[in-house]
Amino acid sequence: DAGINDWGGVSPLTPDHVNPEAPWPHLETLARETQSAGKFLDQRLTLYPEFVLNPEKYLAEELRTTVLRLSDSCGLEKRDNWSPGMTAAVPAIEKDFIENASKYSAEYKSDVSADIKAVVSKALDKLPLNETEVSSLFESRGYDFAYVVNAANQLRKELTDDTVSYVVNRNINYTNVCYFKCQFCAFSKGKANENLRGKPYDISAEEMARRCKEAWQRGATEVCMQGGMHDDIDGNFYLQIIKSVKEAVPEMHTHCFSPFEVHYGADTLGIPIGDFVTQLKEVGHGTFPGTAAEILSEDVRKIIAPGKITTDQWVHTIKEIHKAGMNTTSTIMYGHVDKPLHWAKHFNILREIQKETGGITEFVPLRFIPWDTRLYKKGLSREGPTDLDQLKMYAIARLF
């Protein structure tokens, strides 16, 4: 009631109590007492979040990597040892909230903050959320988090019930040779670079056709093809890929070529993007994956993918595809140097495109998997999204 918002030093792992006569309180007891005051107890580092999230200003260079690895997207302490690609168990507190989200939302509704209730209510009334409101959802913890997750799940039930749809798909990466060196990528390599995941390769049109026939025989109805930016590739190569697939399996749906590849293909042929898309359409191409988006914010892109197409170029390419009467998916690749505000901005850009064109068919959250990337090896990234980040990404995307 006096205005405190932080317990200062509470460290059950150390014996140096501030008051020798009063040992550290048990965390579960402290959590209950904090909850009774309408607050959620969470762990932070020895730095406050606002300093963790601005390391260039507040942290010595020697400390930045360690702090990054110990913190989550909100600048608080990472609550678990789980990261994408690992098999660690879901942390107990998150597991409890996941399994009992509806119970917590009902029994502890009075403990949910008024701001979170207002934002969720706005979303359920189909009113557009602004970037600040979306960021507040991503920063939610405890009962606020349970309330957000439960609201998203209820909305899902209303929209689709428990029906799950899927496509039987074969994925073919036609080359891993790429002259771009995106810092988040553990897939691409130069023509002689074998230090990451095996040797460089190129797959011929004949081999792609063979794989498509094999996939069709096994029940696939769609083939997804993307690859690196090879020096020897131009727009005609992409056209030939589609022709080869359609000759081999006329009924196979092609879901191919990121906006980066479309932009690159048009550029190599010296024609407008819209004209190149029309050429792909005329040879029978189906839909485009909305990849190469990563985070649609230039302050992030200059760190994780310098030299790649800009946010404006990505948006322009997507819109040109839609104008040609063709659809795309949309994506986000999160959990590296990004923050909730970046996710909110990214969401807003996708929504504005959809309002204008209506050409986006789905949203695909892609976790940053750090282990073999230049970004992680240089000490410039977190260890991917946390388990909570993942749950929030799905829930808040649904509400948004």
NORPEBEL-V822722 format. One record per residue. N is the residue number from 1. RES is the residue in one letter. PHI is phi in whole degrees, 0 to 359 (none if undefined). Layout:
# NORPEBEL-V822722
n-><N	N>
res-><RES	RES>
phi-><PHI	PHI>
This chain:
# NORPEBEL-V822722
n-><1	2	3	4	5	6	7	8	9	10	11	12	13	14	15	16	17	18	19	20	21	22	23	24	25	26	27	28	29	30	31	32	33	34	35	36	37	38	39	40	41	42	43	44	45	46	47	48	49	50	51	52	53	54	55	56	57	58	59	60	61	62	63	64	65	66	67	68	69	70	71	72	73	74	75	76	77	78	79	80	81	82	83	84	85	86	87	88	89	90	91	92	93	94	95	96	97	98	99	100	101	102	103	104	105	106	107	108	109	110	111	112	113	114	115	116	117	118	119	120	121	122	123	124	125	126	127	128	129	130	131	132	133	134	135	136	137	138	139	140	141	142	143	144	145	146	147	148	149	150	151	152	153	154	155	156	157	158	159	160	161	162	163	164	165	166	167	168	169	170	171	172	173	174	175	176	177	178	179	180	181	182	183	184	185	186	187	188	189	190	191	192	193	194	195	196	197	198	199	200	201	202	203	204	205	206	207	208	209	210	211	212	213	214	215	216	217	218	219	220	221	222	223	224	225	226	227	228	229	230	231	232	233	234	235	236	237	238	239	240	241	242	243	244	245	246	247	248	249	250	251	252	253	254	255	256	257	258	259	260	261	262	263	264	265	266	267	268	269	270	271	272	273	274	275	276	277	278	279	280	281	282	283	284	285	286	287	288	289	290	291	292	293	294	295	296	297	298	299	300	301	302	303	304	305	306	307	308	309	310	311	312	313	314	315	316	317	318	319	320	321	322	323	324	325	326	327	328	329	330	331	332	333	334	335	336	337	338	339	340	341	342	343	344	345	346	347	348	349	350	351	352	353	354	355	356	357	358	359	360	361	362	363	364	365	366	367	368	369	370	371	372	373	374	375	376	377	378	379	380	381	382	383	384	385	386	387	388	389	390	391	392	393	394	395	396	397	398	399	400>
res-><D	A	G	I	N	D	W	G	G	V	S	P	L	T	P	D	H	V	N	P	E	A	P	W	P	H	L	E	T	L	A	R	E	T	Q	S	A	G	K	F	L	D	Q	R	L	T	L	Y	P	E	F	V	L	N	P	E	K	Y	L	A	E	E	L	R	T	T	V	L	R	L	S	D	S	C	G	L	E	K	R	D	N	W	S	P	G	M	T	A	A	V	P	A	I	E	K	D	F	I	E	N	A	S	K	Y	S	A	E	Y	K	S	D	V	S	A	D	I	K	A	V	V	S	K	A	L	D	K	L	P	L	N	E	T	E	V	S	S	L	F	E	S	R	G	Y	D	F	A	Y	V	V	N	A	A	N	Q	L	R	K	E	L	T	D	D	T	V	S	Y	V	V	N	R	N	I	N	Y	T	N	V	C	Y	F	K	C	Q	F	C	A	F	S	K	G	K	A	N	E	N	L	R	G	K	P	Y	D	I	S	A	E	E	M	A	R	R	C	K	E	A	W	Q	R	G	A	T	E	V	C	M	Q	G	G	M	H	D	D	I	D	G	N	F	Y	L	Q	I	I	K	S	V	K	E	A	V	P	E	M	H	T	H	C	F	S	P	F	E	V	H	Y	G	A	D	T	L	G	I	P	I	G	D	F	V	T	Q	L	K	E	V	G	H	G	T	F	P	G	T	A	A	E	I	L	S	E	D	V	R	K	I	I	A	P	G	K	I	T	T	D	Q	W	V	H	T	I	K	E	I	H	K	A	G	M	N	T	T	S	T	I	M	Y	G	H	V	D	K	P	L	H	W	A	K	H	F	N	I	L	R	E	I	Q	K	E	T	G	G	I	T	E	F	V	P	L	R	F	I	P	W	D	T	R	L	Y	K	K	G	L	S	R	E	G	P	T	D	L	D	Q	L	K	M	Y	A	I	A	R	L	F>
phi-><none	277	115	292	229	206	276	69	276	234	225	298	277	240	272	276	297	299	245	303	273	227	299	305	291	297	299	296	295	297	297	295	295	295	298	296	266	82	238	250	281	222	270	239	281	288	254	289	307	297	278	299	280	229	295	299	272	249	245	298	303	293	264	298	297	298	295	304	290	268	250	258	293	261	86	269	293	297	278	209	262	281	215	305	94	254	249	300	293	298	303	301	293	291	300	298	293	298	288	237	303	293	296	297	296	277	287	245	302	292	271	283	294	298	297	294	302	293	293	297	300	298	295	292	275	63	262	293	273	269	296	295	293	295	300	296	292	293	270	292	223	56	291	299	299	300	295	296	298	294	297	295	292	298	296	300	299	294	278	230	57	253	281	243	253	204	237	279	229	244	257	232	264	285	202	252	277	211	275	273	238	300	290	270	263	248	255	281	202	284	296	236	267	242	282	233	53	82	267	295	213	228	256	287	299	296	291	297	297	298	293	293	298	299	296	299	295	266	105	287	242	219	238	251	228	215	197	285	270	283	301	269	262	223	302	295	297	295	297	293	303	296	300	296	295	292	289	283	220	304	276	291	280	259	241	220	75	291	305	296	293	296	299	294	299	295	296	292	267	68	233	299	302	301	292	292	300	298	298	297	297	292	268	105	294	263	224	240	286	273	276	64	277	48	240	276	207	293	293	276	298	292	269	268	210	296	92	284	302	282	303	297	293	297	297	299	296	301	295	296	297	295	297	279	81	242	258	226	270	221	220	219	240	231	109	243	244	278	226	308	296	295	296	296	297	300	305	296	297	297	294	295	298	296	297	280	245	67	264	268	262	196	239	240	285	245	286	287	258	279	303	258	270	298	303	287	294	276	77	256	225	285	269	82	291	281	300	296	304	298	298	294	300	290	294	287	299	296	293	294>
